[in-house]
Amino acid sequence: MCETFIKEYSDTATARRDSIIPSLHNAIVLLFFALGSCKSFSDSPKPSSIIPGMAYYFRAQDILAHKREKYSTSLAQAMTLAALYTNQIGNLQESWLHISCAYGLYKQHGYYRSVPNDVSTVRSQNNPISEETKRGSWICRELERGIDALLNIVSSDLIPISGSNILPVESPEEGPEMFCANRALLQTLLEVVQKLTPTGFAENTTMDEEDLMYLTNVANSQLGYLKIWRSGLHSSLAWEDRKPPSIDPLMASLQAEFYDGIAKLLRPYLEIIRKCERFAVTLNKLSAGQRGLIGVVVSRFGDGMMPI
C-alpha cells in the first residue's frame, strides 16, 4: 500500500498536496506516514515547534472530511489511525473524537450491529466479526482507557464489549503483535478474576477468623490465575519482579499492565486490612487469618512495586 503510493507520488512535480487523489486508501497511507514520523519526533535531541507528520495528518483529514458519509470498515480504520497519531503527539481530546467516530463505525459493521451491550448476542454465530474489526476495536478500547485515566472525560464505557470478545484469533509469536496479544489476554483474565472478589465484607462491622481465612484463600486463588498466565509467557517476555523495569516500551507496558492489575485486585483487601479494629480477634498477637491476609497483600505489593 505505502510502496504503491510512494511510486505514484515520488516525483516532486506530482506530489503537490492538491494532486493526491482523495481516496480512503491514500488517507490511510498518509496517516501511516504521520505515525511513522513520530519516531523522529521522539528521537529528536531538542524540542521543536514543528510536529513531524502534521502535514500528512492535515492532508488525510482533508480527505476524510469528504468521506464521512460513506460508512465503511476502511473509514473506521482511517479514523483509528488518526486517533493513534493524535494520541502520540499528545492531542488527547482530538484523539478521543477520532475514537468515538471509529467505534461508531465498527458498531455499524458486522460484530457490533445493534448489540452494544448484549454480550450473549455478540457471541452468537449470526454476528461474525472480522479480524480487522477486532483489531481496530481493541485499539480503540486501549486508547479510550488511557485517555480516561489522564483526563477523566469518559462518562461511561465507550466500548462496553468485554475484551475477550475482541481478541485476535491468531496468537503471534514475535514482534509487537505478540506484546499486544498477551496484553489483551491479560486484560481479559483480569476482567474475569476481579469478578471473583467477595462483596459485602467492606461494609461488615466485624470480621471473624473464618471470614479472614476465606478472604485469604480467595485472594491467593485470584493471584494464582495471574501466576499461571505469567508462567505461560514466551521466554522473551519473561521478567523478574525485583529487577528494574524494561527499557523496551512494549515490554514495559506489559509489565505495567500486570502490576496495575495486581494493585487493583488487592485494593479491596488492603481496605479491609486498614480497618483492623473490625477484626473479632481477642489475642495480643495476629491470628492465622490476619497473618494470611496481610501476608498476601504485603508480599504481592512488595514484589510488584519493587522495580517501579
N, C-alpha and C positions, 0 to 999 in steps of 0.2 A: 504493500500500500504506500508506504513512505518513499520507497525507491522509485515507484512509478511517478509520484508527484515531483520528486527531485529531477527526474529526467525531463519531465514535461515543462518545468518552470526553472530549470537551471540557468538558462540563458537570461542574463540580466535585462535584456531588451524586452523579454516577455514576462518578467517576474514582477511587473508593477502590480500594486495592490488591486487595481480595478481590472486586471487581466485574469485573475484567478477565477475559474468557473465557480459560481456559488452553489456548490453541491454539498450534501451531508458528508460525503466521502472526503472532500477537501477540508471541510471544517474539522473533522476528526483528525486528519493528518496535521493540520495546523495546531490543534490542541496537544497532540503528541510532541510536536516541536517545542511548544511552550513549556510543557512539563520537562522535556529534556534540557531546556535552557536553565532550569532551576539549579542544576548541579553546578554550573559555572558561577551562579549567584552565591551558593553556599560555600564554594571553594575560594571565593574572592578574598584576598588578604585585607582589603579595606572596603568600607561601606560605599555604596554608590546610589545616587538619586535615580538612576535608570534601572528599572526592574527587568531583568532578562526575560524574554518570552512574551512581554506585554504586547508587542506588535503582532505576533502570531495570534494571541488571545483576542485582541480587538478585531482582527480580520475575521476570525472564527465567529465572534459574536455578531458581526455584521451579517454573516451568512445565516446563522441560527435564528436571527430576528425575523427572517422571512420564511423559516421552515417550521415554526412552532405550531402552525395549524395542521401540519402533516404528521399526525401521531404515529410513531413507529419505534421499534426497539433501537434502531440506529440513532434516532434523535435522543432517546434516553441515554444511550452510551456516550453521545457527544456531551450531553449535559453532565454526565458523571465525570467525564474528563475535565470539563470546565470547573466542576466542584473541587476536583483534586488539585488543579492548578491554583485556584484562588485560595484554597486551604494552605497550599505550600507557601504562598507568598504572604500569608497572614491576613488576608481579607476574608475573615470568617463569616461575616454577615452575608456577603455576596455568595460565598460557598454554600451557606445554608439555603439561599434562594435556589441555587442550582440543584441542590439535593432534593428539595421539595418538588421541583419540576421533574427531575429524573424519576423519583419514586412514583409520582403520579402517573407517569408514562408506563413504568413497569407494571403498575397495578392494572392498567387498562389492557395489557397484552399478556394473555395466557394465564400464568400461575395465580395471579392475584385478582383476576377479574371478578368483581362483585363479592369477594370473600375476604375483606380486610381483617376481620377478627376471628373468623371461624376456621380454626386450625384443622378440625376434622374434615371439613370440606376441602381445605387446601391440600390435604394429604391424598384425597381421592384420585383415582386414575383418570377421572374426567377433567382434571385440571393439570395437565402436564406443564412442566417448566423447562425452558431451555437452559443450557449451561451459561449462555450469555446473560440471561436474566438473573440466574443465581449469582453469578459473579458480580454483576452491577448492583444488585440489591444488597449484597454483603458489603460492598464498598460503601454504599450509601449509609448503611447501618453503622459501620465503623466511624465514618465521618460525623454522623449525627451524634454519636456518643461522645466523641472528642470535643465537638463544638459545645455541646450542652454542658460538659464538665467545666469548660472555661467561661462561657457566657451565660449559662443557665437561661437560655431563651426558648427551650423546647417545653411547651406546656404539657404535652403528652407524647407518648411514643409515636413518632412519625411512621416508624416501621414496626407494627405490632406483631409481626410474624416471628415466631421463635427462630433463633439462629440455626437450629437443627434442620429447619426446612429450607434453608438457602445454602446449605453446604454443597460444594462441588462433588460430583460423583467420583471423579478420579482423585487419587492421593499422590501428588507428585513427590518424587524422592530427592529432588535437588532444586537449587535456585530459590528465588524469592517466593515462588508459588508454594514451596514446601513450608516456609515460615507462616504464610497466610493460612494454609490449610490446617496447620497444627494450632494456630491461634483460634481459628474457627471451631475446631474440635474442643479446645479447652473452654471456650466461652459457652458452648453447648453443654458441656459437662457441668460447669459452674451453675448454669441456669437450673439444671436438674438437682444438683447436690444442695443448693441453697434452699430448695423447697422441703428438704428433709429436716431442717432446723425446727425443733419443737416450738410451738407458740403457746403463749399464756404464762410462761414462767416469769417473764419480766414484770407482770402485774401481781404475782403472788406476794403476799405479805411475809410468809415464812417458807423455808425450804428445808426438808429433812435430808437425811443421809441417802435415802432411796432416790430422791429427786436428783441429788448431786451425782450419784453413780450413773443414773440414767443419762443425764446430760453429758457426762464424761464419755460414755460409750458411744453416744450419737456423734459427738464431736470427733472422736477417734475414727469412727466409721466414715464420716464425711472426708476427713483428711486422707483416709485410706484410698478413696477413689482418685484423689489427685495424685497420690503416690503411684498408683497403677498407671495413670496417664503418663506421668513423667518417666516411669521405667520403660515405657514403650517407645520413647522418642528415639529417633535415629541418633547414632553416636555423635554425629556432627552437631547435634542440637543439645547435647547433654552439658550440664554445668554443675559446679559445686557451690553450695549455699554460701560458704564463708569466703569465697574469692570475690574480688571486685567485679562489678557488672561488666559485661562485654562492651567493647568499644564499637562493635558492629551494630548499627542501628536496628537491623531486623532482629538480631539475637537479643539485643537489649529490650526491644519491645515485647518479645515473647517472655522474657524473664519478668518484666514489669507486670505483664498480664497475669502471670502465675502468682506473684507476691500480692498483687492487688486483690486477686481472688481469695487468697488465704485471709487477708485482712478483713474483707467483707464477710467472709464465712465465720470468722471467730469474733467479730464485733459484738454480736448478741450475747455470747458467753462472757466476754470481757465486761459488759454492762452488768451482768449478774454478779460477777466477782467483785466489782466495785461496790456493791451493796451488801457487803459481808454481814451486816447487822441482822439480815434476814435469815441467816443460817441457824437452824434449830439444833445446834451442837453445843453441849454444855462443858466439854472438856477444855482444859487450858492449852491444848495443842491442836493442830489441824487434824481433822478426821481424814479417813481414806478418800472420801468423796471430795472434800475440799482440796486435798493434795492432788487428786487426779485431775479435777477440772482446771485448777490453777496451773498444774504442770503442762497440760495440753496447750493452753494459751501462751504461757511464757516460753515454752520450748519452740513453738512454731513461730511466734513473733520474733524470738531471738534469732532463729535461723534465717527467717525471711528478711529482717531489717538489717542484719549484719553487713551485707555488701552495699547497702544503699547509703 
